Amino acid sequence: MALDRRYNGAKARPVTTLPELFVKQAANAERNYVVAELLARPLPDLIDEARAIRDAHWGTALTYSRKVFIPLTQLCRDVCHYCTFAKAPRSLERAYLRLDEVLKIAEAGAQAGCKEALFTLGDKPELRYRTAQEELERLGHETTLGYLAHIADTVRKRTGLLPHLNPGVMTANDYERLRPVAPSMGLMLETSAKRLSEPGGPHHGSPDKWPALRLKSIALAGIARVPFTTGLLIGIGESRAERIEALFALNAIHARYGHIQEAIIQNFKGKPGTRMENAPEPSEEELIWTIAVARIVLDPEIAVQTPPNLNPGRLKRLMEAGINDWGGISPVTIDHVNPEAPWPAILSLEQECNEAGYQLVERLTAYPLYVRVAKTWIDRKLHAAVNALSDSEGFARDCAWSPGEDRPVPESASSPPITREPKIDRALDRASDGRRLDETEIVTLFAARGGAARAVCEAADELRRAVNGDVATYVVNRNINYTNICSYACSFCAFSKTSAKAGLRDTPYLLPFDEIGERSREAWEKGATEVCLQGGIHPDFTGRAYLEVCRAVKRATPEMHIHAFSPLEVHHGAETLGRDVPDFLRMLKDEGLGSLPGTAAEILHDDVRREICPDKLSTEEWLAVIGAAHQVGLPTTSTIMFGHVDRPHHWAAHLLALRDLQMETGGFTEFVPLPFVHMASPLYVRDGSRKGPTWREVLLMHAIGRLVFHRAIPNIQASWVKLGIDGVAACLFAGCNDLGGVLMNESISRAAGAAHGQGLDRETLEGIARGLGRIPRQRTTLYRAPLPRERTACYA
């Protein structure tokens, strides 16, 4: 059930009855039977079932969050008999960390690549300690939660880290106050056994540890739509049956609100100086049993986590038992709750995951399931911060690189291949046979990481070699963007201007037709075989303007190939002349148009188009114009502009729409992935998009394009304007066979902030190919050998 849809019915029962409801649901007759059945089953059977559930839902990904641990206050009004985190005022220099102290920790974390600031603190210390009250007054706050809100918000704004808050039991008003400063929060249930709060129990004297109170607080987080972390602390005196009942209670809350993103199964550790320092710790078998049962009982979409620093030497068994998350790991700070237990090194943890057949994947404080529907689950004020750190699946970006930036592309991953990827293997086999992949298979390929991603790229490159050999082609061409004035309002576009709106690099302009002809003549003299003409939809243009553009080029350079006009321009021209699209295309062809760029496609999925270009052509209309061009004998390229608000299932739909049209018409000459350049895009500036695709996603888009279009579209092109020379070179090992064009005067990507220049010479493109052992070969727009004059001339 969709998360937002589940929430719509969440208000049916008064909140005050919720704790009793969940406890009751955990103890009804049907559940009593399940409890008995789980208690009776052999541990190996439980492990097998748990592992199968985990693998089916989470695949080979084992996640973690790279964090800094910020103990804002270690005062607490509770007196849990196993805790060393909470301190008395006499043991502390001050009740609360100051802002400068917090920022020093957070900035060190940001420099170390952390994305989470974990705030852990005692529960409402001002209700117990006058020291806390007085210090809060000096800090200008009435409550600990008020101070927390201020500090967390400042950390996010100053460092970019995403706060995760663990401030204890909270009310509805508390969640409302803190939701705008943190994408996620947490509260351990620990246990649902009331007897552990009675005299002699570990929670006696801790008013915030009553299970009903904690269950109510967890439920209120669901009503507030807060992605939430909770879990059990095992080995503090509860029985196995009581653990199962606690899991049922959590599952009942999640079934109602859908907000529990992870359940931690944490094993008790006796700590010196506490009343329970000599209490027996749960055995490894007890921990493994509880993890397996948790994975079986809980909704599969709830992650099951166990802290790795509390279980050195056991990590393989934890993976076998069904966990899919390691929690937060810090390269900067200790675990202040368990200071005696150092974090594992992330590289060592990655190696252990790989050896067990899994891939370690970094996530954000909010899990991907919630990041992908951030409009529902994350406060609007946090969207920019979350988008800046997330990839297309909602995981953490795995590198600082973004398309268009003047920085080296990341080095290829060196992790060993993952062998347990049968779904990927099946998809690769089907693609190699030229069969049509379905949307699920394509999404599976886009999810590949580490060694699996490398396998996808290698499979694509094998097909490239079979189809194109070791030839790397390019065209000598010139871009002529004849106007940047546009009457459309595409939210991603930094190129278009109104007549009075300037941008990052350009002011509004409109080239005279004679100037278009002159630029074409200059390009011809420099050896160009093609001019590529595109512009904004000028409010004064009719179809006659597009016809006149073709005439201007042909008057100046009769032999020049005209590659011009996006489907939107064609549609606009036909509409303004009262012609249907095929008739207008024939008119353009008669005036010398040779082919169309398959741009303005962006993402061929109307859910995305409604968000980024609502007044533009629909998916159906775009495909109709391109199909009409093919029918009248005008070949086209095909493109995708990806990495903004789109997701892999949108990419899959786009690729399949192109393939299906190609199988019908055969008119596509090539596929050109266009990574979104974010820097000056209004969509990004207004906090609505990601920072373009990650480098992994860029490589996979080119590779998967090769796989999806095998025996359909023979040429896959990489855009040096978006990726730079190093990026294009890398894509030649991911299924690409074409370097594009020299692109004299490219300006659209530059307007968006790209730093890769406005043209390359032929020697540079050929040098890229030769440096990789490829054979450079100049081509025409339609992938034919150029005429002798065209081969001898050179753009310099």
Salt bridges, closest charged atoms under 4 A:
GLU37 OE2 - ARG41 NE 3.69
ASP48 OD1 - ARG51 NH2 2.97
GLU49 OE1 - ARG41 NH1 2.60
ASP55 OD1 - ARG54 NE 2.65
ASP55 OD2 - ARG420 NH2 2.74
GLU93 OE2 - ARG94 NH1 3.78
GLU101 OE2 - ARG94 NH2 2.50
ASP123 OD1 - LYS124 NZ 2.66
GLU135 OE2 - ARG98 NH1 2.71
ASP153 OD1 - ARG156 NH2 2.94
ASP153 OD2 - LYS157 NZ 2.94
GLU190 OE1 - HIS203 NE2 2.91
GLU190 OE2 - LYS209 NZ 3.17
ASP208 OD1 - ARG77 NH2 2.79
ASP208 OD1 - LYS124 NZ 3.84
GLU238 OE2 - ARG243 NE 2.71
GLU242 OE2 - ARG195 NE 2.79
GLU262 OE1 - ARG363 NH2 3.39
GLU281 OE1 - LYS269 NZ 3.83
GLU284 OE1 - ARG314 NE 3.59
GLU284 OE2 - ARG317 NH1 3.16
GLU285 OE2 - ARG317 NH1 2.38
GLU286 OE2 - ARG240 NE 2.94
GLU286 OE2 - ARG243 NH1 2.95
GLU301 OE2 - ARG6 NH2 3.20
GLU301 OE2 - HIS254 NE2 2.58
ASP325 OD1 - ARG363 NE 2.76
GLU340 OE2 - LYS271 NZ 2.85
GLU362 OE2 - LYS115 NZ 3.05
ASP379 OD1 - ARG179 NH1 3.70
ASP391 OD2 - ARG449 NH2 2.78
ASP391 OD2 - ARG696 NH2 3.84
GLU393 OE2 - ARG449 NH2 2.97
GLU393 OE2 - ARG696 NH2 3.33
GLU405 OE1 - ARG407 NE 3.12
GLU441 OE2 - ARG430 NE 2.86
ASP461 OD2 - ARG464 NH2 2.94
ASP461 OD2 - ARG465 NH2 3.63
ASP461 OD2 - ARG774 NH2 3.80
ASP470 OD1 - ARG464 NH1 3.08
ASP470 OD1 - ARG465 NE 3.99
GLU515 OE2 - ARG519 NE 2.88
GLU518 OE2 - ARG521 NH2 2.13
GLU522 OE1 - ARG478 NH1 2.97
GLU525 OE2 - ARG521 NH1 2.41
GLU548 OE1 - ARG551 NH1 3.24
GLU548 OE2 - ARG555 NH2 3.05
ASP583 OD1 - ARG586 NH1 3.00
GLU591 OE1 - ARG551 NE 3.21
GLU602 OE2 - LYS616 NZ 2.49
ASP607 OD2 - HIS605 ND1 3.94
ASP607 OD1 - ARG610 NH2 2.44
GLU611 OE2 - LYS375 NZ 3.19
ASP646 OD1 - HIS644 ND1 3.61
ASP646 OD1 - ARG690 NH2 3.22
ASP660 OD1 - ARG436 NE 2.90
GLU670 OE2 - ARG779 NH2 3.95
GLU697 OE2 - ARG696 NH2 3.97
ASP738 OD1 - ARG779 NE 2.76
GLU766 OE1 - ARG770 NH1 3.35
